[in-house]
Amino acid sequence: MSVLVLHRNPLAAFPYRRWLNGEAPGIEDSSPYRGDIVVLAARDKIESAGEQLPGAGGHDFTHLELFDTLDDERVHSRAFALAQEYRITHVIAHHEADVALAARLREHLGLDGAWSADIAPFRDKVLMKRLAQRAGIEVAPHTAPCTAEQARDFAARHGFPVVLKDRAGYNSVGLSIIADREELELRLARDYRDGARDDLLIEGFVPGRMCHVDGLVADSRMVAAWPSQYQYDLASFGTDPGPRIDLTLERDDPLTPRLLRLVEQTLTALKPESSRLDTHAFHAEVFHTPDDRLVLCEIAARSGGAKIRDVFETLFGIQLAVQVTRAEAGLSLPAVEGAVDDSGLLLPRCMSGQVLTMKRPGLVRSLPAVPDDAWVRGFWLFAEEGQVIAPAAGSADFLMAAVGSAPTRRACERRLRALGDRAAGQTKIVPLPAEGPPPRRERGAHRTEAS
């Protein structure tokens, strides 16, 4: 056995060798992994987390290659070449931007795991919405405009605002909420200056709060899942100066069973019985409208970004990244234990949530102190004092992140808001004068989470 890992995250949080050895809670048959571990990693993600780039002896992989970014066109050819050289038997990818290449590699080599057709409904938002609609799941009106005129026609039929985004996008990168015809024309002039294209999606704006459901599917059965609700607008990452709160829903919240049921229906609609995608994490986003409808926004067959994995571990004691890594490597999964509901789904141990602040451009003068509150399950900074940083480039481009817990949602919200206000008060970023040097994307300047 041997694995190829496409890694678009910091390295410290992903100890692949230990996970493959079985050094994780719930694994009974732990034993040293004898196969090769070949990793293609993104230099920008490692540096952005403040980590040192590993030297020749600074890692425990069989082979490590660093690229400035995994968007480098050479990654594809190197991945195929290394797969042949090391006789790769399994491919691992945690980031949304890498699952398509991982699927192509598996399919080309005839390996176990998801192939292109299996992940397409989770990557192509048009296909995703068509399959969901066919199953009776409500989605926003939408189309894939090949020309600017088709986008104008859609806006004329459905009215403003409209949402324009990449058909296979993630992290809200490239997403615009367009308020009027003037804004639309500016966006169309940019997007269609080279002519027709088929990689964009335009859809009607859905009012309401955005909920998300995160979970784990093992052997094609949903074993753990729980809904949360963003207390902010995802697309406002570039203009939101304050703390952004995300909270789990209570067990007795009327939305909880409705959201869990909707997501299970969605997974069934997107995965036929022949699907090779049988064990995976998922992250679904659902609008809850003012008139109490649930409208599917989108769903991904991987764990959520920000600190959702840490929130999930707080809820259930399940490390999603370990589960997915071992599943994609063809190894046994850690045992999932705990109280379950009538349908067999695990019940959360407590309530949890996260508080985030976004990067804004300038010189970092001061950053918040690490909190010592016992209920804080994790705290992360993505910049250093004295560093010049650029503005947030996406909804996962954080300055600070923290995960907390409490017996109730209300108590969790109170704690996280107080922590967020404290962190904001301790943060000072001085804007640079216009004639000063431009912001540099160094440590902390890129998105550092899979999303």
Residue pairs with C-beta under 8 A, 6 or more apart in sequence:
1 33
1 34
1 35
1 89
1 90
1 329
1 330
2 35
2 36
2 37
2 38
2 62
2 86
2 87
2 88
2 89
2 90
3 16
3 20
3 35
3 36
3 37
3 38
3 88
3 89
3 90
3 91
3 92
3 328
3 329
4 38
4 39
4 40
4 79
4 82
4 83
4 86
4 88
4 90
4 91
4 92
4 105
5 16
5 37
5 38
5 39
5 40
5 41
5 91
5 92
5 93
6 40
6 70
6 75
6 79
6 91
6 92
6 93
6 95
6 98
6 101
6 102
7 14
7 39
7 40
7 41
7 42
7 45
7 70
7 94
7 95
8 41
8 42
8 45
8 70
8 94
8 95
8 97
8 98
8 450
9 42
9 45
9 94
9 95
9 448
9 449
9 450
10 45
10 46
10 48
10 49
10 51
10 448
11 41
11 46
11 51
11 54
11 59
12 49
12 51
13 321
14 94
14 321
14 325
15 23
16 37
16 39
16 61
16 92
16 325
17 33
17 37
17 60
17 61
18 24
19 321
19 322
19 325
19 326
20 33
20 37
20 325
20 326
20 329
20 331
21 30
21 31
21 32
21 33
22 29
22 30
22 31
22 331
23 30
24 319
24 322
24 334
25 317
25 319
25 334
26 334
26 335
26 336
26 337
27 326
27 332
27 333
27 334
27 335
28 332
28 335
29 332
35 89
36 62
36 63
36 86
36 88
37 60
37 61
37 62
37 63
38 61
38 62
38 63
38 64
38 82
38 86
38 88
39 59
39 61
39 63
39 64
39 65
40 65
40 67
40 70
40 75
40 78
40 79
40 82
41 64
41 65
41 66
41 67
41 70
42 66
42 67
42 68
42 69
42 70
43 53
43 66
43 67
43 68
43 69
44 68
44 69
44 441
44 446
45 446
45 447
45 448
46 53
46 66
47 53
47 442
47 443
47 446
48 382
48 441
48 442
48 443
48 444
48 445
48 446
48 447
48 448
49 382
49 443
49 444
49 448
50 381
50 382
50 384
50 443
50 444
52 58
53 66
54 64
62 86
63 82
63 86
65 78
65 82
67 74
67 75
70 95
70 97
70 98
71 97
75 101
76 101
79 101
79 105
80 105
80 108
82 88
83 91
83 105
83 109
88 105
88 109
88 111
89 111
89 112
89 330
90 111
90 112
90 113
90 328
90 329
90 330
91 102
91 105
91 106
91 111
91 113
91 328
92 102
92 324
92 325
92 328
92 329
93 99
93 101
93 102
93 328
94 302
94 303
94 321
94 324
94 325
94 450
95 302
95 450
95 451
96 123
96 170
96 171
96 300
96 302
96 450
96 451
97 170
99 114
99 119
99 122
99 123
99 301
99 302
100 116
100 119
100 123
100 168
102 113
102 114
103 113
103 114
103 115
103 116
103 118
103 119
104 116
105 111
106 112
106 113
106 114
106 115
107 115
107 116
112 276
112 330
113 276
113 328
114 275
114 276
114 277
114 280
114 301
115 276
118 271
118 275
118 276
118 277
119 277
119 301
120 127
121 127
121 128
121 131
121 270
121 271
122 128
122 270
122 299
122 300
122 301
123 168
124 167
124 168
125 142
125 165
125 167
125 168
125 169
125 201
125 298
126 142
126 144
126 167
126 201
128 270
128 298
128 299
129 139
129 140
129 142
129 296
131 269
131 270
132 139
132 266
132 269
132 270
132 296
133 139
134 269
135 265
135 266
135 268
135 269
136 265
137 262
137 265
137 266
137 269
137 296
138 293
138 294
138 295
138 296
139 295
139 296
139 297
140 163
140 203
140 204
140 205
140 206
140 287
140 295
140 297
141 158
141 203
141 204
142 201
142 202
142 203
142 204
143 150
143 154
143 201
143 202
143 203
144 167
144 198
144 200
144 201
144 202
145 151
145 154
145 200
145 202
146 196
146 197
146 198
147 192
147 196
148 188
148 189
148 191
148 192
151 164
151 184
151 188
151 200
151 202
152 184
152 188
154 162
154 202
155 162
155 178
155 181
155 184
155 202
158 204
159 204
160 178
160 179
160 180
160 181
160 184
160 205
161 177
161 178
161 179
161 180
161 205
162 177
162 178
162 184
162 202
162 203
162 204
162 205
163 175
163 176
163 177
163 178
163 202
163 203
163 204
163 205
164 175
164 176
164 178
164 184
164 187
164 191
164 200
164 201
164 202
165 172
165 174
165 175
165 176
165 200
165 201
166 173
166 174
166 175
166 199
166 200
166 201
167 198
167 199
167 200
167 201
168 199
169 175
170 300
170 451
171 305
171 394
171 395
171 396
171 447
171 451
172 234
172 235
172 237
172 394
172 395
173 393
173 394
173 395
175 235
176 183
176 187
176 235
177 205
177 235
178 184
178 187
191 197
191 200
206 287
206 289
206 295
206 297
207 287
207 289
207 290
208 287
208 288
208 289
208 290
208 295
209 229
209 230
209 287
209 288
210 229
210 230
210 233
210 234
210 285
210 286
210 287
210 288
210 297
211 227
211 228
211 229
211 230
211 249
211 255
211 259
211 285
211 286
211 287
211 288
212 227
212 228
212 229
212 230
212 246
212 283
212 284
212 285
212 286
212 304
212 308
213 225
213 226
213 227
213 228
213 259
213 260
213 262
213 263
213 282
213 283
213 284
213 286
214 225
214 226
214 228
214 281
214 282
214 283
214 284
214 303
214 304
214 308
214 311
214 312
214 320
215 222
215 223
215 224
215 225
215 226
215 263
215 281
215 282
216 222
216 223
216 224
216 225
216 280
216 281
216 282
216 318
216 320
216 323
216 336
217 223
217 267
217 278
217 279
217 280
217 281
217 282
218 279
218 323
218 327
218 333
218 336
219 278
219 279
220 271
220 275
220 278
220 279
221 344
222 263
222 264
222 267
222 345
223 336
223 344
223 345
223 346
224 312
224 316
224 318
224 336
224 345
224 346
225 260
225 263
225 264
225 282
225 345
226 248
226 249
226 256
226 260
226 312
226 315
226 316
226 348
227 248
227 249
227 255
227 256
227 259
227 260
228 246
228 247
228 248
228 249
228 308
228 311
228 353
229 246
229 247
229 249
229 255
229 288
230 244
230 246
231 244
231 245
231 246
231 247
231 413
232 240
232 244
232 245
232 246
233 240
234 395
235 395
237 358
237 392
237 394
237 395
237 397
238 358
238 391
238 392
240 358
241 358
241 360
242 357
242 420
242 424
243 355
243 356
243 357
243 416
243 417
243 419
243 420
243 421
243 423
243 424
244 355
244 356
244 357
244 358
244 420
245 353
245 354
245 355
245 413
245 416
245 417
245 420
246 306
246 311
246 353
246 354
246 355
246 356
247 351
247 353
247 409
247 412
247 413
247 416
248 311
248 315
248 348
248 351
248 352
248 353
248 409
248 412
249 255
249 256
249 259
249 409
250 256
250 351
250 408
250 409
251 347
251 348
253 409
255 288
258 294
259 286
259 294
260 345
262 286
262 294
262 296
263 282
263 284
263 286
263 299
266 284
266 296
266 299
267 282
267 299
270 299
271 277
277 301
279 323
279 324
279 327
279 333
280 301
280 302
280 324
280 327
281 301
281 302
281 303
281 320
281 323
281 324
282 299
282 300
282 301
282 302
282 303
283 299
283 300
283 302
283 303
283 304
283 305
283 308
283 451
284 296
284 298
284 299
284 300
285 296
285 297
285 298
285 299
286 294
286 295
286 296
286 297
287 293
287 294
287 295
287 296
287 297
288 294
289 295
302 324
302 450
303 309
303 312
303 320
303 321
303 324
303 450
304 451
305 395
305 396
305 447
305 449
305 450
305 451
306 354
306 356
306 396
306 398
306 401
306 449
306 451
307 354
307 356
307 378
307 380
307 401
307 402
307 403
307 449
308 354
309 319
309 320
309 321
310 354
310 377
310 378
310 403
311 352
311 353
311 354
311 403
312 318
312 320
313 319
313 320
313 377
314 349
314 350
314 352
314 377
314 403
314 405
315 348
315 349
315 350
315 352
316 336
316 338
316 346
316 348
316 349
317 337
317 338
317 349
318 334
318 336
318 346
319 334
322 334
323 333
323 334
326 332
326 333
326 334
327 333
336 346
338 346
338 347
338 349
339 346
339 347
340 346
340 347
341 347
350 405
350 406
350 407
351 405
351 406
351 407
351 408
351 409
351 411
351 412
352 377
352 403
352 404
352 405
352 406
352 412
353 403
353 404
353 409
353 412
353 413
353 416
354 401
354 402
354 403
354 404
354 416
355 401
355 402
355 404
355 416
355 417
355 419
355 420
355 423
356 398
356 400
356 401
356 402
357 398
357 399
357 400
357 420
357 423
357 424
357 427
358 392
358 397
358 398
358 399
359 382
359 383
359 389
359 390
359 391
359 392
359 397
359 398
359 399
359 444
359 445
360 389
360 391
360 392
360 399
360 429
361 389
361 390
361 391
361 429
361 431
361 432
361 439
362 388
362 389
362 429
362 430
362 431
362 432
362 439
363 386
363 387
363 388
363 429
363 430
363 432
364 383
364 384
364 385
364 386
364 387
364 388
364 389
364 428
364 429
365 385
365 428
365 429
365 430
366 385
366 426
366 427
366 428
367 381
367 383
367 384
367 385
367 399
367 400
367 426
367 427
368 381
368 400
368 422
368 423
368 424
368 426
368 427
369 426
370 379
371 379
371 402
371 419
371 422
373 404
373 415
373 419
375 404
375 405
375 406
375 415
376 402
376 403
376 404
376 419
377 403
377 404
377 405
378 401
378 402
378 403
379 400
379 401
379 402
379 403
380 398
380 400
380 401
380 402
381 399
381 400
381 444
382 398
382 399
382 400
382 401
382 443
382 444
382 448
383 389
383 399
383 443
383 444
383 445
384 443
384 444
387 442
387 443
387 444
388 432
388 437
388 439
388 440
388 442
389 399
389 429
389 439
389 440
389 441
389 442
389 444
389 445
390 439
390 440
390 441
390 445
391 439
392 398
393 446
393 447
394 447
394 451
395 451
396 447
396 448
396 449
396 451
397 445
397 446
397 447
397 448
398 448
398 449
399 427
399 444
400 423
400 427
402 416
402 419
402 420
402 423
404 412
404 415
404 416
404 419
405 412
406 412
406 414
406 415
432 439
439 445
